[in-house]
Amino acid sequence: MTPTDSGPGHKRGNVELGGHLAIATAEALSGAGANVPAPRTTHRASRGRAMRTVHAGPVIGLIAQVVLLAALADTVGLGGAGWIVGITCGVITDAALAHGLSRYQVERLGQADWVTLARATLAVGVAALVADSFERPAPVTMLVALAAIALALDAVDGDAGRAVRR
């Protein structure tokens, strides 16, 4: 990412993070905004040390990714390799997002960040289907549909990022 990107982990002043991924994705697809505060928990540990803040974005992202994998398993079938690759990609993606949020002390995901997370979720589905294709024929229609939606969201992501910088 470049310094002008609006992806996760970039501090952009008073940009809000949070909300629910399903709502954010639906609103992003319809062109509406979805900035809702992320639930946070900060407590003092028993020894006086502050505990880390819990951000909703990575948690919601992982839930959405598991739901997508379950939907793929139910509709086109997903074998063991697909599940392993899908869950692994989801965990790595969401761990990187959590690290970026913590490192740059970002409190909320902005609109472009939610769209990027939705694209990453679709990429998890694509990776699972591709991994599964080594064991059985790939469901080409579903694979192309997920990839096409992710590519279409790339345009939405760019528009949302430019709107934030205005």
N, C-alpha and C positions, 0 to 999 in steps of 0.2 A: 504494500500500500504506500501511497505517497502521502506527504503531509497534508494534502488537500482532500484526501479520502475521508469518507464519513463512516467508515466501518467501525466495528466494535473496538473499544479501547481508545478511541480518539476523543480528547477532551475538547468540546466545542461550546464552551460557555455555559449557557443556561438551557442546554438541550435535555429534554426529559427522557428517561429510560423506564422501561417496565411495560406492564400490561400483560395481556394474555396472548400467546402466540396465535391461537385460532382466530381471535378477534382482529389482531394486527394483520394477519395474513389476508383475511377476508376484506378488511378495510383497505389494505394496500392494493389488493386486486381491483377494488372498486374506486380507488383514487382518494378515499377518505383518510384522515389522520387517525392515529391510534396511540397517543402518548398518555400513558397511565403510569402513575408512580409505582416503582418496584417495591415490593415488601422488603423491609430490611430488619435485621435483628442484630443489635450490638449489645453485648452484655459484658460485665466484668467477670472474669474467671475467678475462681475461689482464691487464687494466689495473687490477685490484683492486676493481672494482665488482661488487656482488652482482647476479646475474641474477634475474629474476622467477620466482616459484614457478609451476609448471605444475599446474593442478587437473584432475582427471579428469572432473568433471561436464560442463564444456562440450565436451570432446573426445568423451566417450561420447554426449552429447546430439546432436552433429553426426553421429556415426556412425549412431545410431538414426534420425535424420531422413533420412539418405540411404538407409538400408535400407528405411524406410517408403515413400519415393518410388519406389524400385526395385520394391517389392512392388506398389504401386499401378500402376506402369507395366506390370508383368507380368500383373496381374489385370484391371484395367478399362481400361488404356491411359492413357498420360500423354504429351501432346505437348510441344513445345518451351516453350510459355508456362508450362505446369505445372511443368516442371523448373526454369525460370529463377526463377519466383516461389517455388517450394519451397526451392530452394537459397539464394536471397536471404533468405527469412524465417528459415531455419535458421541461417545465418551471423550475421544481426543478433541473433537470440535468444541464440545462444551467446556472441557477443561481449559482449552486455549482461550475461549471467550471469558471464562471466569478469571483466568490469569490476567488477561488484558484489562478487564474492568477493575481489578484490584490494583494492578501496576500503575494505571493512569488515573486512579481514584475517580472513576466515572461512576456517578450514582444511578444513571438511568440510560437505557437504550433509546436512541432516537428512531424516527421513522425509517430512515435508511438502514439502521442497524437491524431492525426487525425484519425488513425485507431481505437483508443479507442472511439472517438466521433462517428465514424460510427457504432461501435458495440452498443454504447448506443442508437443511433437512431433506430437501429433494435430492441433493447430491448423495446423501446417505442412502436413500432408496435406490438410486442408480448404482451405487457401488455394491449394494447387496444383491441386486439383480445380476450385475456383471459377474460377481463372484459365484453366484448360484448357477450361472450359465456354463460353468465348467463341469457340472454334474448332470444337467438337463438342458434341453433347448430353451433359449432365452425368450421371454415374452416380449417380442420386439415392439409391439404396439404400446405396451405399458412403459417400456424403457424409453422409447422416443417421446411419449407424452410427458413423462417426468422431466426429461432433458429439455424439451421445448418450453415447458412452463418455467423451468429454472432460467432459461435464456431470456424469456419474456420478462421475468422479474428483474433481470439485469438492467433493463431500460427503466423500470420503475425505481430501482435502487438509485440509479444515476440522477433521475429527476428529483427524488426525495432528498438526496445529498446536496444537489445544487439549490434546492429551495431553502434548506437550512442555512446555507452560507449567504443568502441574500439579506 
